Amino acid sequence: MKRGLNHLVRFYAREGRKCRKAKAHLASVIMFGSALETCLILMVSWYEDEIPEHILPMAKKETKPLLNWKLHELLVIVRDCGWLPAGLRLGEDWDHKRAKVGDYAIAIKETRNCVHPARALADLPKGHITKRHSKLAAAVFEAAVDHLEVKGSQVPSAAYKRGRTAGEIVGVLGIGCSAPPMAILMKRLSTQSSRPSCWC
């Protein structure tokens, strides 16, 4: 499963870049959101032993199979576990001064959901996703990967017992993207004073 997911991360990220180049900005956001979701599934599969039971997604009193988890559920886990730092609580009013990469990852999810007509009508007053949306989605995805790779370089005891090295764990998330330093990304994103729901 992990090999297939690793291939999907690379595929989605590559398609996201192609869509940006072709000015298909909604498609680009969807691809980067899918790449992020796949990275998070990989992280959960590697570090499942570190996740507190009370935040695991449940269905009929049992933990849902990992591939059935939604992006929102994955984001709750990586934020609560500290794998993607967040400065805001879920649902809290947007504050760009306190927002961190985990908060912007939520914005990717919200923007990706504009593929659904009801969400697009409610969240997109102008009716379209722009170059700015896809550029920010790419930057946030790459910053999230950087953070996940830092976590991946710390070998968890369970992974170590299974004979996996830090390099192998980091390699699962390595997609060959060079993300801007977090300070540069935050400077780019902090020009927005309102909550970036769909970055409208």
Buried (B, 14 or more C-beta within 10 A) or exposed (E): EEEEBBEBBBBBBBBBBEBBEEEBBBBBBBBBBBBBBBBBBBBBBBBBEBBEEEEBBEEEEEBBEBEEBEBBBBBBBBBBBEBBEBBBEEEEEBEBEEBBBBBBBBBBBBBBBBBEEEBBEEBBEEEEBBEEBBBBBBBBBBBBBBBBBEBBEEBBEEBEEEEBEBEBBBEBBBBEBEBBEBEEBBEBBEEBEEBBBBBB
